[in-house]
Amino acid sequence: MHLESCRELKRTLFDSPTPLTAAVDIPWLGLGITLTPSGEYSLAVRVAEAGPAAAVLSRITAEARDEVDIVEVGHIRALSSPTPEDLQGRHRPLVPGVSVGHPAITAGTLGAFAVVDGAVHILSNNHVLGDSGAAQVGDAALQPGSADGGADPGDAVARLTAMAPLSDDQPNVVDAAIARLDDGIGDDPAAYPDGPIAGVTPWPPTETDVSKVGRTTAHTSGRITAFEVDGLQVDFGGRVLTFDDQVEISGSGGAFSDGGDSGSLIWTTEGRLAVGLLFAGSSSGGPDGTGLTFANPIQRVLDAFGAQLVESEA
């Protein structure tokens, strides 16, 4: 179907007088858009468990005239820190993909460098730099994160400037925060695998092959399997929040991400254009069942802070 038809169907299903989840006990159900091999669009349906949602899935399939892509993804969680692995040591100058975090959390990933009001900041998730909103402006950002040994005063590299709020009452779009670099802390914004990022992708994305570099799984590749996913429910350590307008990525030959990769920048492999800010992943789903990764659209992230990605040359 056409892109606008997909968007209208999504709105219709969510705004129906009889909500999608009425009369059945299902954990959550999200709707997005996926690009088909023929170049058309179809409705991307993501559900924690397909069995309890059978009636709802049947209704959606009928209303979409079978133009649906249904995936059971299991439990989705904000990607927190596992055992320290690659990219978890101390790095000066700072480079994308290294371990970073608020002192109160374990560790996440430094996704990118962004300019706000003429000053260079590091960009990652709110749940990485802002302790999911519990931090205070001016708090330190450690590199490496505390799970990777960051604790000394010399590990503080930036100060929290702003956090995009995380709402319990309405859908979120952005899980992001920025921290201004401390004086004397160097940065190398071009140091992504295979070279610098060339800019920000237009929307909707037409290039589906993507890459990322993260604190836990380092450089991985995958493809965008859905976008504008609404109704996504993400577990932040027992606090479940809803997200709309998200980007879904499936890994190539394995998982695209794992715990501790939160905050990674995702870019198109061919054009090297920034697509999203990684923030969560599921326990199952995807072609090989290793799970799906979810990201905030990067332009929405940058707009939240009036920021621009740092221009860099290899």
N, C-alpha and C positions, 0 to 999 in steps of 0.2 A: 504494500500500500504506500501511498505518498507520506512524506514526513509529517505534514500538517494533519493528515488523517490519523496518524499514530498519536500525535500530541492531543488531538481532540478526543480520541477514544480513551486515552489515559485520564483526561479530565472528567469525561463522562462517567467512567467506572468509579473514580474516587468520589465524585460529587453526587452519585446516585442517591435517591431517597432511601434505598435499601443498601447500606454500606457493604462492601465486598466481604467483610468478615462477619456480617450478621448471621445469626442462626447456626454458626459453626464455630468450634473452639480451635482456632489455628493460631500459632505463635505470632506470625506476621506474614505479610505478603507485599512485595514491591513490584512496581511496574516501571519499565523503561522502554528504550527503543534500541533495536539492533539492525545492523545493515546486513542484508542477505547477499549471497554470492551473485545474484542477478542484478544487484545495484538498487533494489527496492528496499523498503523498510518494513519491519514487522514488530509486533509488540513483544518486548522482553518481559517475561513473568518470572520473578524470583521468589521462592517460598522456602521456609525453613523445612517443612515436612509436607510432601505432596499428598500423602494418604488422608489426613484430616481435612485437607483443602480440596478434595476431589470435586465436590459440588461447585465450589467457587471456580475452580479451574475449568470445569466444563462450561460454566456460564461465560467466562472470559473467552474461551476458545470459540464459542458460538458467536459472540458479539464481534469477535475479530475475524470471523469467517475463516478460521483455521490458520490465519497468518500470525502465529504465535511461536515463541521460543521459550519453553518452560524448563527451568532448571531448579532442582532441589539443592539448596546450598548449606543446609544445616545451620549451626550457630555461628554468628558473625561477632567478632570481638575487635576492640581497638588493639592494634598490634603493640604489645609491650615487650620488655626485654627478656631474651633467653640467655643461655650461657654465652659469654663473650667469644666472638670469633673474629673474622677479618674486619678491618676498618675500625677496630675498637681501641686502638692505641692513641697516644698523644700525637697530634699533628699540628705543626707550625711551619708554614702558614696553614690556615684552615682550608680544607678542600671539601667539595660536595661529597656526601655519602658517609662522613665520619660520625662516630658516636658523639652525641650531645644530649643535654637534658637539664631540667631544673633540678636542684639538689634534692628535692623531695621525691623524685621519681627514679626509676631504674636507668633507662637509657633509650633514646630514639635516634633519629638520623637528622643531620643537617642537610636540608634539601637543596637550598639555593641561597644566593646572596641577592638582596634586594635593596634598592635605594628609596629612602623616604626622607623628604625634606633635605635632600643633598647628602645625607649620611648613609653609610653602608650598614645594613642589618643582616642577620642570619634569619632564615625562614624555615619554620618547621610547624608541627602541630601544636595546638593549645595543650593537648594532653602530654606533650613532650616538654615544651618550654614554659607552659603556664600551669602545670599540675592540674589540668582540666578546669581552670578558672579559679583555683584556690590560691594561686600565687599573687604577689603584689608587684605592681610596676616598680622597676628598679632591682628586682631579684636577679641573682646571677644565673647565667647559663654556663654550665660546665662542659669542658671538652678535654678528655672524654667524659661521658656521663658517669654517674656514681656507680652503676653496676660494673663499669669497666675501670674502676679505680680513681675516677675523678673526685677529689675531695680537698686538695690543697688550694690555697689562695691563687697559686699559679695556674690552676685549672679553670679559673673563671675567665671567660673570653668575651662576654657580652652581658648587657643588662636588658631585662625585659622592658619593652616599650609599649606593646599593645597585644591584646588577645581578642580574637573574635569570640563573642559570648556563645556559650553552649546552653541552649534552652531545653528545659524539661517539658514545656507546655506547648510548643509548636515546632514544626519541622525545622531542622538546621540545614544549612548548605555547606558551611565552612567550619572545619576544625583546624584552626591555624593561629599562630602567634609569631611575632617578630621581636628580635632583641638586637639592640644597637651594639656594634663592635666596640670594645674598649680600645683606648688609645694604645698604639704599639702592637696590636694584634693584626698580623698580616692575613691576607686572603688571596686565594687563587681561584676565581670564579670560572676559569676556562678548564679546570682540571676534571672534567667528566671523561669517562671512558670514550675514546675515539674522538675527543675534541669538544669544543664549546657548544653551548646551546645557541641556536640562531635567532630565537624569538619565541613568540606565543602563537599557537595554532589558531586559525579562524574557527568559528563554531557554526554548525556541528563539525566534528573532526571527520575528514575524508580519508586520512591515512590511519589504518588500524594497527599496524605493527609498531610496537612501542618497546622502550627500554627504561631501566632505572638502575641506580646504584644506591645501595642501602647498607646500613651498619651490620646487618646479620647475614644476608644472602648475597651481598656485593652486587656485581653487575649481572642482571638477568634480562631476558627478553620475553615478550608475550604479545598479545593482541587485544585490542578493545573489542569486547563482546557485547556490550550494551552501553548506552549513555542516556542521560536525563532520567535515571532510575529514581523513582519517587517511593516513599513509604518504606525505606530501608531502615531497619531497626538494629542498632549497634550497642553491644554491651560494653560499657566502660566500668568494668569491675563491679557489676551489680547495679549500676545506674544505666538504664536502657534509654537511649535517645533515638529519635527519628530523624532521618536525613532525606532530603529531596534533591533532585538534579545531579545525582552522582554518576561517576564513570566506573564501569566494571571492566576488569582486565583478567584474562586467563593466561597462565604461563605457558611457555613453549617447552615441552619435554620435562615438566615438573612445575612446582609451585613458583609463582612470580615473586612472592614475598613471604616473610615470616616475622614473628615477633621481634621488635626492635628496629624494623625497617620503616616504622611510622615516621612521616616527615619527608620521605624521599620524593624527589622530583621525578615525574614520569614524562618522557619526551618521545616524539615520533622518531623511529629508527632511521628513516630515510631523510626526512627534511630537518630533523633535529630541532623540532619546535616543541616547546613545553606544552603539555596537555593537562596534567593534574598533580595534586599533592596527595600522596598516598597516606591513608589514615586507618584502614581497617582491612580485615580479611576474614573469610569464612573457613569453616572446618571441612567442607566438602563442596562438590560442584566443579564445573570445568570439564574439559574433554577427558582428562585422566583421573578425575576425582580428587585431585590434590588441593582443591579449594580455589576460591576467587578472591581477587584483590579489589578494593574500592578506593576511589580517589575523589577529592573535591576538584571541580573545574578550576584550572589555575588562574584564569582571568577573574573569576569570582573571588579567589583568595587575594590576588593583588589589589582588586578594587576595594576590598574590605579595609585596606590600610593606606590607600592612595599610593601604592608602591609600583615600582617597575623593576624587572629583573636587571641585574647589573650587566651592562654590555661588556663583552669580553672577546679577546682575540686569542687564538691558539698560539 
